[in-house]
Amino acid sequence: MDTFASFARAVNRFVASPAATAAAFATVIIWAACGPVAHYSDGWQLLINTGTTIVTFLMVFVLNNAQSRDTSAINAKLDALIIAMENADNRLVGLELKTDAETREISEELQASLADQP
């Protein structure tokens, strides 16, 4: 298994947990409590700003990886259902890979056919 995929999956599970939320709250509370001791200095503010910026920057990539994997899996499952259905519109298989114009055209045709139904 891909090492990054395993790492991204583990991070995704952790950040979605109550423990991660509690850790984030605890970090902010501890940082805020240290404000009077640090005389609300620039360094005190820089600490939280730098920390949150770094975490946010890294999480964008990790969570995007996990979301992309989930989306690909869902698309594959939906494609399998479309293919398995006898009267399904097979143009919908791989719709996410089609051009914007093709997607728009199929969408408009589907909406028009729905409007024609009683």
N, C-alpha and C positions, 0 to 999 in steps of 0.2 A: 504494500500500500504506500502511496505517496506520503512522504514525511510531512510536507506542508499541509496536505489535506487532513491528516490525522491531528496535527497541531491546531489547525483552524477549527476543526470539529470540536476538539476539547475546549478551546477558548470560547467558542460559541455556546457550548453547554454551560460553562462556568459563568459567563457574563449574564446569562439568562436566569441564573439561580438567585434565590433570596440571599445567599451568603455574599454574593458579589455586590448586591444592592446594599446590604448592611456594611460591607467593607467600604464602599464609596461614601456612605453617610458618615461612618466613623472617621474616615480620613478628613472630610470637610469639617466635622465637629472638632477634631483634634487641632486641625489647622486654625480654625476660628478661635479656639481657646488659647492658642499660643500667640494670638494677636497682641494682647496687652503686654505679654512678656517681651515680645519683639518690638514693642512700641509702634506696631502697625507700619513697620518699615517697608521700604521698597523691596528689600530682599525677601521679606515675609510674603508680600504680594507676588513677587516673581516666582517664588517656590510653587504656589498653587497654579499660577498661570502656565508656567513651563510644564509642570506635571500633567495638567489636564490637556494641554496642547499635544504633548507627545503621545499620551494614551489615546486621544481622539484620532490622531494621524494614523497610528498603527492599527487601531480598531477598524477604521474604514476599510483597509485592505483585507484584514482577517474576516470580517463579517461579510464583505462583498464576495469573498471566495465561497463562504458557506452558503450564502443566498444564491449564488450562481449555480452551485451544485444542486441545491434543492429545486431550483427552477428547471434545470435540465432534467432532473428525475421526474418531476411532475409533467413536463412536456412529453417525455417518453411514455409515461403511463397513459396520458390522454390520447396520444397517437395510437397506442395499442388498442384502446377502447374504440376509437374511430374505425380502425382497420377491422376490428372484430365485428362491428355492427354491419349487417347486410346492406341496409339502405343509406348508410352514412355518406356524407359528402367528403370524399377522400382528398379534396383540395385543401381541407383543413389540416391534414397531416403535414407537419413541418412548417406550419404557418409562420412561426417565429423566424424562419430562415428566408422567407420571401421578402421581396422589396416592399417598401412602403406603398407604392402604387398598387402592387398586386394585393397586398393586405387590405387596402382601402376598397379596391374593386370587389373583393370577396365579401367584405363586411357590408358594403352597400347592397350587393345582391341578396345577402341573407336578410338584411333589414327589409328590403322590398318584398321578399317572399313571405316574411312574417306579417307584413302589413296587408298582404293579399288574403291571408287566412282569416276565416270568420271568428 
